[in-house]
Amino acid sequence: VNDGRLRTAWEASQRSTKEDWAEWMRHFSIELLKESPSPALRTCARLAQLQ
């Protein structure tokens, strides 16, 4: 798990609109999948990026 990547993805200080928050949630969710200790969840990250 790369803590630095998750901290960066967690940063939300520049979010103000509904669309900003939706994009932040999408990006953060993908980073959580990428950094998961579960190989099955990490595999899902690529598919999530394509959606």
Biopython code that builds the backbone (N, CA, C, O; Angstrom):
import numpy as np
from Bio.PDB.StructureBuilder import StructureBuilder

atoms = [
    (1, "VAL", "N", (0.850, -1.184, 0.000)),
    (1, "VAL", "CA", (0.000, 0.000, 0.000)),
    (1, "VAL", "C", (0.890, 1.239, 0.000)),
    (1, "VAL", "O", (1.785, 1.379, 0.833)),
    (2, "ASN", "N", (0.629, 2.128, -0.942)),
    (2, "ASN", "CA", (1.379, 3.369, -1.052)),
    (2, "ASN", "C", (0.584, 4.468, -0.332)),
    (2, "ASN", "O", (-0.358, 5.033, -0.888)),
    (3, "ASP", "N", (0.977, 4.758, 0.905)),
    (3, "ASP", "CA", (0.264, 5.761, 1.701)),
    (3, "ASP", "C", (0.274, 7.137, 1.044)),
    (3, "ASP", "O", (-0.708, 7.874, 1.130)),
    (4, "GLY", "N", (1.368, 7.481, 0.394)),
    (4, "GLY", "CA", (1.476, 8.790, -0.250)),
    (4, "GLY", "C", (0.441, 8.987, -1.338)),
    (4, "GLY", "O", (-0.154, 10.059, -1.450)),
    (5, "ARG", "N", (0.224, 7.961, -2.139)),
    (5, "ARG", "CA", (-0.784, 8.058, -3.206)),
    (5, "ARG", "C", (-2.176, 8.233, -2.622)),
    (5, "ARG", "O", (-2.983, 9.002, -3.144)),
    (6, "LEU", "N", (-2.457, 7.517, -1.533)),
    (6, "LEU", "CA", (-3.777, 7.646, -0.914)),
    (6, "LEU", "C", (-3.954, 9.017, -0.273)),
    (6, "LEU", "O", (-5.035, 9.602, -0.349)),
    (7, "ARG", "N", (-2.910, 9.531, 0.352)),
    (7, "ARG", "CA", (-2.998, 10.887, 0.936)),
    (7, "ARG", "C", (-3.262, 11.923, -0.150)),
    (7, "ARG", "O", (-4.087, 12.819, 0.027)),
    (8, "THR", "N", (-2.563, 11.798, -1.271)),
    (8, "THR", "CA", (-2.762, 12.731, -2.382)),
    (8, "THR", "C", (-4.190, 12.635, -2.914)),
    (8, "THR", "O", (-4.832, 13.655, -3.162)),
    (9, "ALA", "N", (-4.681, 11.420, -3.086)),
    (9, "ALA", "CA", (-6.042, 11.225, -3.589)),
    (9, "ALA", "C", (-7.088, 11.731, -2.594)),
    (9, "ALA", "O", (-8.170, 12.159, -2.998)),
    (10, "TRP", "N", (-6.772, 11.685, -1.295)),
    (10, "TRP", "CA", (-7.698, 12.116, -0.246)),
    (10, "TRP", "C", (-7.876, 13.637, -0.248)),
    (10, "TRP", "O", (-8.913, 14.134, 0.192)),
    (11, "GLU", "N", (-6.899, 14.365, -0.728)),
    (11, "GLU", "CA", (-6.941, 15.836, -0.735)),
    (11, "GLU", "C", (-8.197, 16.323, -1.470)),
    (11, "GLU", "O", (-8.425, 15.977, -2.629)),
    (12, "ALA", "N", (-8.988, 17.114, -0.790)),
    (12, "ALA", "CA", (-10.251, 17.566, -1.371)),
    (12, "ALA", "C", (-10.486, 19.058, -1.168)),
    (12, "ALA", "O", (-11.622, 19.517, -1.285)),
    (13, "SER", "N", (-9.456, 19.815, -0.871)),
    (13, "SER", "CA", (-9.646, 21.227, -0.525)),
    (13, "SER", "C", (-10.122, 22.091, -1.691)),
    (13, "SER", "O", (-10.705, 23.151, -1.466)),
    (14, "GLN", "N", (-9.890, 21.667, -2.911)),
    (14, "GLN", "CA", (-10.289, 22.481, -4.060)),
    (14, "GLN", "C", (-11.638, 22.060, -4.649)),
    (14, "GLN", "O", (-11.973, 22.464, -5.763)),
    (15, "ARG", "N", (-12.396, 21.275, -3.936)),
    (15, "ARG", "CA", (-13.687, 20.791, -4.429)),
    (15, "ARG", "C", (-14.798, 21.706, -3.947)),
    (15, "ARG", "O", (-14.864, 22.050, -2.767)),
    (16, "SER", "N", (-15.678, 22.102, -4.875)),
    (16, "SER", "CA", (-16.775, 22.965, -4.454)),
    (16, "SER", "C", (-18.108, 22.597, -5.106)),
    (16, "SER", "O", (-19.156, 22.739, -4.477)),
    (17, "THR", "N", (-18.088, 22.133, -6.341)),
    (17, "THR", "CA", (-19.344, 21.821, -7.018)),
    (17, "THR", "C", (-19.677, 20.334, -6.899)),
    (17, "THR", "O", (-18.840, 19.515, -6.521)),
    (18, "LYS", "N", (-20.899, 20.023, -7.227)),
    (18, "LYS", "CA", (-21.341, 18.628, -7.226)),
    (18, "LYS", "C", (-20.473, 17.794, -8.172)),
    (18, "LYS", "O", (-20.109, 16.661, -7.856)),
    (19, "GLU", "N", (-20.149, 18.361, -9.328)),
    (19, "GLU", "CA", (-19.323, 17.661, -10.310)),
    (19, "GLU", "C", (-17.906, 17.443, -9.791)),
    (19, "GLU", "O", (-17.316, 16.385, -10.011)),
    (20, "ASP", "N", (-17.358, 18.449, -9.099)),
    (20, "ASP", "CA", (-16.026, 18.310, -8.491)),
    (20, "ASP", "C", (-16.005, 17.139, -7.516)),
    (20, "ASP", "O", (-15.081, 16.325, -7.526)),
    (21, "TRP", "N", (-17.030, 17.064, -6.678)),
    (21, "TRP", "CA", (-17.086, 15.997, -5.678)),
    (21, "TRP", "C", (-17.286, 14.631, -6.325)),
    (21, "TRP", "O", (-16.723, 13.640, -5.860)),
    (22, "ALA", "N", (-18.077, 14.567, -7.385)),
    (22, "ALA", "CA", (-18.282, 13.293, -8.085)),
    (22, "ALA", "C", (-16.974, 12.809, -8.699)),
    (22, "ALA", "O", (-16.656, 11.622, -8.621)),
    (23, "GLU", "N", (-16.218, 13.710, -9.305)),
    (23, "GLU", "CA", (-14.927, 13.345, -9.896)),
    (23, "GLU", "C", (-13.933, 12.943, -8.808)),
    (23, "GLU", "O", (-13.171, 11.992, -8.981)),
    (24, "TRP", "N", (-13.941, 13.669, -7.687)),
    (24, "TRP", "CA", (-13.058, 13.305, -6.579)),
    (24, "TRP", "C", (-13.378, 11.893, -6.077)),
    (24, "TRP", "O", (-12.471, 11.090, -5.857)),
    (25, "MET", "N", (-14.665, 11.595, -5.896)),
    (25, "MET", "CA", (-15.074, 10.278, -5.408)),
    (25, "MET", "C", (-14.651, 9.184, -6.374)),
    (25, "MET", "O", (-14.189, 8.125, -5.951)),
    (26, "ARG", "N", (-14.806, 9.430, -7.663)),
    (26, "ARG", "CA", (-14.410, 8.446, -8.669)),
    (26, "ARG", "C", (-12.903, 8.193, -8.592)),
    (26, "ARG", "O", (-12.458, 7.046, -8.547)),
    (27, "HIS", "N", (-12.135, 9.268, -8.578)),
    (27, "HIS", "CA", (-10.676, 9.147, -8.532)),
    (27, "HIS", "C", (-10.223, 8.458, -7.237)),
    (27, "HIS", "O", (-9.361, 7.579, -7.268)),
    (28, "PHE", "N", (-10.795, 8.851, -6.124)),
    (28, "PHE", "CA", (-10.409, 8.262, -4.842)),
    (28, "PHE", "C", (-10.762, 6.776, -4.792)),
    (28, "PHE", "O", (-9.983, 5.966, -4.292)),
    (29, "SER", "N", (-11.922, 6.426, -5.305)),
    (29, "SER", "CA", (-12.334, 5.016, -5.332)),
    (29, "SER", "C", (-11.363, 4.167, -6.142)),
    (29, "SER", "O", (-11.015, 3.055, -5.745)),
    (30, "ILE", "N", (-10.931, 4.697, -7.272)),
    (30, "ILE", "CA", (-9.970, 3.971, -8.109)),
    (30, "ILE", "C", (-8.638, 3.825, -7.384)),
    (30, "ILE", "O", (-8.021, 2.762, -7.441)),
    (31, "GLU", "N", (-8.189, 4.867, -6.709)),
    (31, "GLU", "CA", (-6.931, 4.779, -5.958)),
    (31, "GLU", "C", (-7.032, 3.758, -4.828)),
    (31, "GLU", "O", (-6.073, 3.035, -4.558)),
    (32, "LEU", "N", (-8.186, 3.696, -4.169)),
    (32, "LEU", "CA", (-8.371, 2.683, -3.127)),
    (32, "LEU", "C", (-8.257, 1.278, -3.718)),
    (32, "LEU", "O", (-7.650, 0.396, -3.112)),
    (33, "LEU", "N", (-8.833, 1.072, -4.886)),
    (33, "LEU", "CA", (-8.717, -0.232, -5.543)),
    (33, "LEU", "C", (-7.268, -0.533, -5.901)),
    (33, "LEU", "O", (-6.788, -1.645, -5.678)),
    (34, "LYS", "N", (-6.573, 0.452, -6.455)),
    (34, "LYS", "CA", (-5.174, 0.254, -6.856)),
    (34, "LYS", "C", (-4.282, -0.100, -5.676)),
    (34, "LYS", "O", (-3.366, -0.912, -5.807)),
    (35, "GLU", "N", (-4.544, 0.503, -4.531)),
    (35, "GLU", "CA", (-3.680, 0.331, -3.364)),
    (35, "GLU", "C", (-4.186, -0.720, -2.380)),
    (35, "GLU", "O", (-3.633, -0.871, -1.291)),
    (36, "SER", "N", (-5.213, -1.431, -2.754)),
    (36, "SER", "CA", (-5.761, -2.466, -1.876)),
    (36, "SER", "C", (-4.760, -3.594, -1.658)),
    (36, "SER", "O", (-4.021, -3.952, -2.576)),
    (37, "PRO", "N", (-4.728, -4.154, -0.455)),
    (37, "PRO", "CA", (-3.877, -5.321, -0.222)),
    (37, "PRO", "C", (-4.444, -6.585, -0.887)),
    (37, "PRO", "O", (-3.749, -7.597, -0.983)),
    (38, "SER", "N", (-5.682, -6.529, -1.338)),
    (38, "SER", "CA", (-6.325, -7.679, -1.978)),
    (38, "SER", "C", (-5.996, -7.727, -3.472)),
    (38, "SER", "O", (-6.310, -6.781, -4.195)),
    (39, "PRO", "N", (-5.376, -8.798, -3.944)),
    (39, "PRO", "CA", (-5.087, -8.920, -5.379)),
    (39, "PRO", "C", (-6.357, -8.857, -6.236)),
    (39, "PRO", "O", (-6.330, -8.314, -7.340)),
    (40, "ALA", "N", (-7.452, -9.401, -5.741)),
    (40, "ALA", "CA", (-8.705, -9.382, -6.494)),
    (40, "ALA", "C", (-9.201, -7.948, -6.699)),
    (40, "ALA", "O", (-9.652, -7.598, -7.789)),
    (41, "LEU", "N", (-9.118, -7.125, -5.658)),
    (41, "LEU", "CA", (-9.558, -5.730, -5.783)),
    (41, "LEU", "C", (-8.605, -4.925, -6.659)),
    (41, "LEU", "O", (-9.047, -4.087, -7.446)),
    (42, "ARG", "N", (-7.304, -5.171, -6.530)),
    (42, "ARG", "CA", (-6.342, -4.459, -7.384)),
    (42, "ARG", "C", (-6.608, -4.756, -8.856)),
    (42, "ARG", "O", (-6.450, -3.878, -9.706)),
    (43, "THR", "N", (-7.005, -5.972, -9.157)),
    (43, "THR", "CA", (-7.324, -6.339, -10.533)),
    (43, "THR", "C", (-8.517, -5.539, -11.045)),
    (43, "THR", "O", (-8.579, -5.218, -12.232)),
    (44, "CYS", "N", (-9.447, -5.219, -10.185)),
    (44, "CYS", "CA", (-10.635, -4.450, -10.571)),
    (44, "CYS", "C", (-10.314, -2.993, -10.896)),
    (44, "CYS", "O", (-11.113, -2.327, -11.555)),
    (45, "ALA", "N", (-9.187, -2.492, -10.458)),
    (45, "ALA", "CA", (-8.840, -1.085, -10.660)),
    (45, "ALA", "C", (-8.785, -0.736, -12.143)),
    (45, "ALA", "O", (-9.263, 0.323, -12.548)),
    (46, "ARG", "N", (-8.211, -1.610, -12.948)),
    (46, "ARG", "CA", (-8.112, -1.348, -14.391)),
    (46, "ARG", "C", (-9.499, -1.221, -15.017)),
    (46, "ARG", "O", (-9.744, -0.315, -15.814)),
    (47, "LEU", "N", (-10.396, -2.119, -14.661)),
    (47, "LEU", "CA", (-11.759, -2.063, -15.175)),
    (47, "LEU", "C", (-12.455, -0.782, -14.720)),
    (47, "LEU", "O", (-13.171, -0.156, -15.501)),
    (48, "ALA", "N", (-12.254, -0.394, -13.476)),
    (48, "ALA", "CA", (-12.870, 0.831, -12.949)),
    (48, "ALA", "C", (-12.383, 2.058, -13.709)),
    (48, "ALA", "O", (-13.154, 2.992, -13.928)),
    (49, "GLN", "N", (-11.121, 2.072, -14.114)),
    (49, "GLN", "CA", (-10.590, 3.206, -14.862)),
    (49, "GLN", "C", (-11.248, 3.330, -16.231)),
    (49, "GLN", "O", (-11.399, 4.436, -16.749)),
    (50, "LEU", "N", (-11.637, 2.216, -16.810)),
    (50, "LEU", "CA", (-12.257, 2.235, -18.132)),
    (50, "LEU", "C", (-13.706, 2.686, -18.088)),
    (50, "LEU", "O", (-14.257, 3.086, -19.113)),
    (51, "GLN", "N", (-14.325, 2.629, -16.933)),
    (51, "GLN", "CA", (-15.737, 2.997, -16.797)),
    (51, "GLN", "C", (-15.925, 4.465, -16.679)),
    (51, "GLN", "O", (-17.056, 4.935, -16.558)),
]
sb = StructureBuilder()
sb.init_structure("model")
sb.init_model(0)
sb.init_chain("A")
sb.init_seg("    ")
for serial, (resi, resn, name, xyz) in enumerate(atoms, 1):
    if name == "N":
        sb.init_residue(resn, " ", resi, " ")
    sb.init_atom(name, np.array(xyz, "f"), 0.0, 1.0, " ", f" {name:<3s}", serial, name[0])
structure = sb.get_structure()
